[in-house]
């Protein structure tokens, strides 16, 4: 005759077997979309609110427009962004958003500031957030290198000007060969570095759509 204690032991063993038989569920893979243009008056908060209607949004990054490219103005204007990346918790949601919104109107209300703008969205297959971090770090280092070269060029030009000024004061017409070709050589170096940086940027953007 089976006792009550033996029945409880058998039931516990069966429950443990069921728990161990079920494999743990893997977390869903995340998906990232690329926005080639950001509508005006849109920022990180508004982008997150907009795309959260379709699913859970993770990280959002918007590339701020370079201040040197815009016209100088004393007025306090809203920040402008050139491009952006949006991460969804589920890859399926990112793909669905791309199909629904690519080439679609941002806002169909006529009074809206985004009425005349459309989305240009690309789903980035096999793209991870670490890839974006690596690219941004590279561009930051390139900008720092460009600034260092410009500072060195400005210092050489200043030394060249001061040297010639001293010569005029002393009524000497000695040509300082060390600073003779300062402007030509270093300016060409800056232009070559700038063009190379822009080419690398275009290559990176083209790789997103390949």
C-alpha positions as CSV (number, residue, x, y, z in Angstrom):
1,X,0.0,0.0,0.0
2,X,1.4,3.4,-1.0
3,X,1.6,5.9,1.8
4,X,0.8,9.7,1.6
5,X,4.5,10.5,2.0
6,X,5.4,8.4,-1.1
7,X,2.7,10.1,-3.2
8,X,4.1,13.6,-2.3
9,X,7.6,12.4,-3.1
10,X,6.5,11.2,-6.5
11,X,4.6,14.4,-7.3
12,X,7.6,16.5,-6.4
13,X,9.9,14.5,-8.6
14,X,7.5,14.8,-11.5
15,X,7.3,18.6,-11.1
16,X,11.1,18.9,-11.0
17,X,11.4,16.8,-14.2
18,X,8.9,19.1,-16.0
19,X,10.8,22.2,-14.9
20,X,14.1,20.8,-16.0
21,X,12.7,19.6,-19.4
22,X,11.5,23.1,-20.4
23,X,14.5,25.0,-21.9
24,X,14.9,28.6,-20.9
25,X,13.5,31.1,-23.4
26,X,16.1,33.3,-25.2
27,X,15.6,37.0,-25.1
28,X,14.3,38.4,-28.4
29,X,16.9,39.9,-30.8
30,X,16.9,43.6,-31.1
31,X,16.6,45.5,-34.3
32,X,17.9,48.9,-35.4
33,X,16.6,51.3,-38.1
34,X,18.5,54.1,-39.7
35,X,16.8,57.5,-40.4
36,X,18.7,59.3,-43.2
37,X,16.9,62.6,-42.4
38,X,15.3,64.0,-39.2
39,X,12.3,66.3,-39.7
40,X,12.5,69.8,-38.2
41,X,11.6,70.3,-34.5
42,X,12.2,66.7,-33.9
43,X,14.5,65.6,-31.0
44,X,15.3,62.4,-29.1
45,X,12.2,62.7,-26.9
46,X,9.8,63.2,-29.8
47,X,11.4,60.5,-31.9
48,X,11.1,58.0,-29.0
49,X,7.4,59.0,-28.5
50,X,6.7,58.7,-32.2
51,X,8.1,55.2,-32.6
52,X,7.0,53.9,-29.2
53,X,3.5,53.6,-30.7
54,X,4.7,50.6,-32.8
55,X,6.7,48.8,-30.1
56,X,9.2,49.1,-27.2
57,X,12.0,51.4,-28.1
58,X,15.5,51.0,-26.6
59,X,18.3,53.4,-27.4
60,X,18.0,56.4,-29.7
61,X,20.8,58.5,-31.1
62,X,20.5,61.6,-33.3
63,X,23.5,63.2,-35.1
64,X,23.6,66.9,-34.3
65,X,24.2,69.2,-37.2
66,X,27.6,70.8,-37.3
67,X,27.3,74.4,-36.1
68,X,29.9,75.5,-38.6
69,X,27.7,74.4,-41.5
70,X,24.7,76.5,-40.5
71,X,24.3,80.3,-40.8
72,X,25.4,82.2,-37.7
73,X,22.5,83.7,-35.8
74,X,22.0,85.3,-32.5
75,X,18.5,83.9,-32.1
76,X,17.9,80.8,-30.0
77,X,16.8,78.2,-32.5
78,X,15.8,74.6,-32.0
79,X,18.6,72.0,-32.5
80,X,18.8,70.4,-35.9
81,X,19.7,66.8,-36.5
82,X,21.0,65.3,-39.7
83,X,20.4,61.6,-39.2
84,X,19.5,59.1,-36.5
85,X,19.4,55.5,-35.3
86,X,16.5,53.9,-33.3
87,X,16.8,50.6,-31.6
88,X,13.7,48.4,-31.0
89,X,13.5,45.6,-28.4
90,X,12.3,43.2,-31.1
91,X,13.7,42.8,-34.5
92,X,10.3,42.0,-36.0
93,X,9.0,45.4,-34.8
94,X,11.9,47.2,-36.5
95,X,11.2,45.4,-39.8
96,X,7.5,46.2,-39.6
97,X,8.2,49.9,-38.9
98,X,10.5,50.1,-41.9
99,X,7.8,48.6,-44.2
100,X,5.0,50.8,-42.8
101,X,6.8,54.2,-42.6
102,X,9.5,54.2,-45.3
103,X,8.5,56.9,-47.8
104,X,5.4,57.7,-45.7
105,X,4.4,61.2,-44.6
106,X,5.6,62.1,-41.2
107,X,2.4,63.9,-40.2
108,X,-0.8,64.1,-42.3
109,X,-2.1,67.1,-40.4
110,X,-1.8,70.2,-42.5
111,X,-1.0,72.5,-39.6
112,X,1.8,70.3,-38.5
113,X,5.4,71.5,-39.0
114,X,6.3,68.0,-40.4
115,X,3.4,67.9,-43.0
116,X,5.7,68.3,-46.0
117,X,8.3,65.7,-44.9
118,X,8.5,62.0,-45.5
119,X,10.4,59.3,-43.6
120,X,13.4,57.7,-45.2
121,X,14.0,54.6,-43.1
122,X,16.3,51.6,-43.6
123,X,16.4,48.5,-41.5
124,X,20.0,47.6,-40.6
125,X,20.5,43.9,-40.9
126,X,23.3,42.4,-38.7
127,X,24.0,45.9,-37.3
128,X,24.6,46.3,-33.6
129,X,24.8,49.3,-31.4
130,X,28.5,48.7,-30.8
131,X,29.1,49.4,-34.5
132,X,27.6,52.8,-34.1
133,X,29.8,53.5,-31.0
134,X,32.9,52.5,-33.0
135,X,32.1,54.8,-35.9
136,X,31.3,57.8,-33.6
137,X,34.6,57.3,-31.8
138,X,36.5,57.3,-35.1
139,X,34.8,60.5,-36.3
140,X,35.5,62.2,-32.9
141,X,39.2,61.3,-33.2
142,X,39.3,62.6,-36.8
143,X,37.8,65.9,-35.7
144,X,40.4,66.3,-32.9
145,X,43.2,65.5,-35.4
146,X,41.9,68.2,-37.8
147,X,41.7,70.8,-35.0
148,X,45.3,70.0,-34.0
149,X,46.5,70.5,-37.6
150,X,44.6,73.8,-37.8
151,X,46.1,75.0,-34.6
152,X,49.6,74.1,-35.7
153,X,49.0,75.9,-39.1
154,X,47.8,79.0,-37.3
155,X,50.9,79.0,-35.1
156,X,53.2,78.7,-38.1
157,X,51.5,81.5,-39.9
158,X,51.8,83.7,-36.8
159,X,55.5,82.9,-36.4
160,X,56.0,83.7,-40.1
161,X,54.2,87.0,-39.8
162,X,56.2,88.0,-36.7
163,X,59.5,87.0,-38.3
164,X,58.8,89.1,-41.4
165,X,57.7,92.0,-39.2
166,X,61.0,92.0,-37.3
167,X,62.9,91.9,-40.5
168,X,61.1,95.0,-41.8
169,X,61.8,96.8,-38.6
170,X,65.5,96.0,-38.9
171,X,65.5,96.9,-42.7
172,X,66.7,93.4,-43.6
173,X,65.4,91.6,-46.7
174,X,66.4,88.1,-45.7
175,X,63.9,85.4,-46.9
176,X,63.0,82.9,-44.2
177,X,62.9,79.7,-46.2
178,X,61.5,77.8,-43.2
179,X,58.2,79.6,-43.4
180,X,58.1,80.4,-47.1
181,X,55.7,77.6,-48.1
182,X,53.7,77.3,-44.8
183,X,50.4,78.2,-46.2
184,X,50.5,76.0,-49.3
185,X,51.6,72.8,-47.8
186,X,49.6,72.7,-44.6
187,X,46.4,74.0,-46.2
188,X,46.6,71.2,-48.7
189,X,47.1,68.7,-45.8
190,X,43.9,70.0,-44.1
191,X,42.0,69.8,-47.4
192,X,43.2,66.3,-48.0
193,X,42.2,65.2,-44.4
194,X,38.8,66.9,-44.7
195,X,38.1,65.2,-48.1
196,X,39.3,61.9,-46.7
197,X,37.0,62.2,-43.6
198,X,34.1,63.1,-45.9
199,X,34.8,60.0,-48.1
200,X,34.9,57.8,-45.0
201,X,31.6,59.2,-43.9
202,X,30.0,58.5,-47.3
203,X,31.5,55.0,-47.3
204,X,29.9,54.4,-43.9
205,X,26.5,55.6,-44.9
206,X,26.6,53.6,-48.2
207,X,27.5,50.5,-46.2
208,X,24.2,50.9,-44.2
209,X,22.3,50.6,-47.5
210,X,24.3,47.8,-49.0
